[in-house]
């Protein structure tokens, strides 16, 4: 049980003979990256605010195996996946929400081939559903009126799974002006993290890909970049640091924007 938000683990709920409505798959970044941990907390705040019963795996959660698979190590991926499926099935998990498009894509599309069949949703989809149900409203919190917000489409959420509208609908209640970058949706520009640019220098004669993405932000005249991926968050934040107008542009996850707007 975490001390700050009192979030139960699956083991604790099982010991009480309970099954949560949703398992929150935190992911490696959401667990260990200091910036992504803030997003993890805000997703939990939203779930608690609307009264959804949920739990986390805690120390029983392992990497989905996505990095291993993308690097070409299919054997390691299948080992990691099978261990996770064994844990998930042991708790009779049916529905999973995750804040990471990489985890989302892997569990949703790769695990079924190994026997792991679950309903998997990205947190932007959950937020959009809660708004449609009237459970989330931008009331009593920070006002974004007069701000220009643009959404950066994560590759595994957009092109990988054709999810474009849910994150944008989740932003519509903010009473801000939503502006699109010239490269968006199916024509979106990768932040570079998924292509390993997060860990290496750019090729000779090329600028950092996240710096190139900042040119799109400047052209759209946005002062808030909305993200839905912890890796995009890192790349976009680094890109903003290289801009002259660093103090004027903020990078925030959809969960963070939702929490601020609702005063949670």
Number of C-alpha atoms within 10 A of each C-alpha: 14 9 7 7 11 10 19 18 21 25 17 15 16 12 10 9 8 12 18 21 14 19 23 26 25 27 22 17 19 22 16 11 13 11 14 24 17 16 25 24 19 21 27 21 18 23 18 16 14 11 10 13 15 22 23 23 19 18 7 13 17 17 17 28 24 23 16 16 16 12 10 11 13 14 12 15 20 19 12 17 24 18 15 21 21 13 17 21 14 9 17 12 20 17 16 23 22 25 27 26 25 24 24 25 21 19 26 19 16 20 19 13 9 11 13 20 19 19 12 23 19 22 25 29 20 19 24 21 16 17 17 13 10 9 13 21 17 21 14 11 15 16 16 18 10 9 15 19 27 26 26 27 27 29 24 20 22 19 15 14 14 12 20 19 14 16 25 19 17 23 25 15 17 23 15 17 16 17 15 19 22 13 15 18 21 14 12 17 20 20 27 20 21 17 11 10 16 19 10 10 11 13 9 6 6 9 11 18 19 24 19 14 22 21 14 18 25 14 11 17 16 23 19 21 23 26 25 25 27 26 23 27 23 19 21 26 19 17 20 22 13 12 15 8 11 14 10 11 20 15 22 20 24 26 28 23 24 26 22 19 21 19 14 16
